[in-house]
Amino acid sequence: MGKTLFDKVWDAHIVDVVENGPQVLYIDRHLIHEVTSPQAFNELESRGISIARPDKIVATADHNTPTLDQHLPVKDQLSRNQLEQLTKNCEKNKITLYGLGHENNGIVHVIAPELGITQPGMTMVCGDSHTSTHGAFGTIAFGIGTSQVAQVFASQCLLLEKPKKLRVSVNGTLAKGVLPKDVILYIISKLGTNSGTGYFCEYAGNVFEEMSMEGRMTVCNMSIEMGARGGMIAPDETTFEYIKGREFAPQGEEFDKKVAYWKTLPTDADAVFDQEYHIKAEDIGPMITYGTNPGMGIKITEHIPEIADASFEKSLEYMNFKKGDSLINKEINYVFIGSCTNSRIEDFRVAASFVKGKQKAQNVNAWLVPGSQKVAKQIQEEGLQSIFEAAGFTLRQPGCSACLAMNDDKIPEGEYCVSTSNRNFEGRQGQGARTILASPLVAAATAIAGKIVDITKHLN
Amino acid sequence: MEKFIQLSSTAIPLVTENVDTDQIIPARFLKATDKLGFGDNVFRDWRYQKDGSVNESFPLNNPIYGGSILVAGDNFGCGSSREHAAWALVGYGFKVIVSSFFADIFKGNALNNGLLPVQVSEAFLKELLQEIQENPSLEICIDLENQVISTSNKEEKFEIDPYKKVCMINGYDDIDFLISKKDKIKSFEATL
């Protein structure tokens, strides 16, 4: 029987197998940030254990950083302390840190791919559930808790049960205005938020094959929102082309050798999955969420479903929506374009292409937060910044920002925010804030109109 | 890590489904660099009203309920990987969470902190939540050795990874185990 992409990468990293128990899996790259690492450093220090492979760890500051005036000392004392702790821990343990202001700084899941750290066939972990993003490269990448961060520090390995395998195939032609974000929001809305629990998910079909790396990252990023530990897409020419020449990518002959190996990774034709779903691309439309989990999504033209269930009703009550409501023409005062889901150059290109020559609505506060310093630079170099500024938008500095609102970028209580991020949980973007997840195109259109509009009627 | 063998306690019912880790511990409380004090802020935005007053209707604030078991709706612990959620629940005094479904990362984090996730059938959960609400002094017994959850009138077997069971019963954690594999890891690295 053939093997899946996931099997091939997983099996190549098994160090040992515990009888009737988990497997010891080797980890190629460990990404860390300020919020979920300090307790792991403390744990090792208190037990007198040194870090096994500091050369395989890369650190960045992103979750708890300001997106304005990054050159000034961080105002909030607790945040400043957490960032200082990361710097100290990295210096002490000789770990590469791309701290605030560094040209490589940015959201952990944006910088690793753009630096060429993320490569096909690798195992990667980070104390962040959206580590699934890196699966876009045919990488086994998943989020871990802080105890596991400490385990990887101590041994460069993790003890894990091998997850089951799931494949979601999307074939056909996507309609105009349907972005990768819409594809994944549609998948989650159909399969549900726990459909992927216990599984690693492979995305297959011509829709993903034809997608850019940025788009594939958006899709894999949200695998965790259907419960899957990770998502993967088979590496192909698009993947190799993206990696080629990047700072930490293999160079010259070494690159060619790697490509030859990467080409062996895609799932064999006779491989079997534990679960399979097939979706028609033509059924997908621009999406929007109306509730407090990412599975509560509808096409922007649809109405909120009428479901009799206490948790569903609690969710609508929080959002101040009613069953049967349409979201079209709903006034929106906040728009956020950013997060590890949608803060890459392509996301700002699509937003800028819509915004060009238009003006932001008076009532809207729009926060545009690039995923990294490199994306910020590209926005400027490609002339997108001047398009945004002419339309009345301000660009902020890189970071996780209003996706989880750990810093000052909080949506006020009771306000709606059309957001390109990944979670619409209660209070996620600030206490009492109401999040509506959407693509960067829908977010840009909302910022221009000051309300939710049927994007399909506003495309040239 | 504290050992877990058996526990008998009353429980607090949380009927809500899809309880995400942002609700268990909101992001604004993640700025600490140690594991202490998170219990004070567990379910912060559900326990307190917007004006800071106590939300009397939230089960954790209802004096009729108590104990070290939380019985919660389906898909508990989804969302963010923050282990702070497990630290917050342990810090508050919970030793067991019962649900019909747990998110992967949360389940691992709980087990790594001596907090036992007990997965029961949907029917068992529904009845249990009902019974606790009717009789808040209902004792629930968790027997990890035999993998049984029981009350005076019913019981159900639950699954746990055999390796994790040994860890819970003995209070072991994975770091010691992984370090004991150092030679194998070194030989593996030599093949890379």
Interface residues (C-beta under 8 A of the other chain):
Chain A: V15 D16 V18 N20 G21 P22 V24 Y26 V35 T36 P38 Q39 N42 E43 R47 I49 A52 H63 N64 D76 L78 S79 N81 Q82 Q85 G127 D128 S129 G143 I144 G145 T146 S147 Q148 A150 Q151 A154 S155 Q156 C157 L158 L159 E161 P163 T193 N194 T197 G198 I224 G227 R229 N293 A310 S311 K314 L404 A405 M406 E413 R423 F425 E426 G427 R428 Q431 G432
Chain B: V15 T16 E17 N18 D20 D22 Q23 P26 A27 R28 L30 K31 A32 T33 D34 K35 D45 K50 G73 D74 N75 C78 G79 S80 S81 R82 E83 H84 A86 F101 F102 A103 D104 I105 G108 N109 N112 N113 D161 P162 Y163 D173 D174 I175 F177 L178 I179 K181 K182 K184 I185 F188 E189
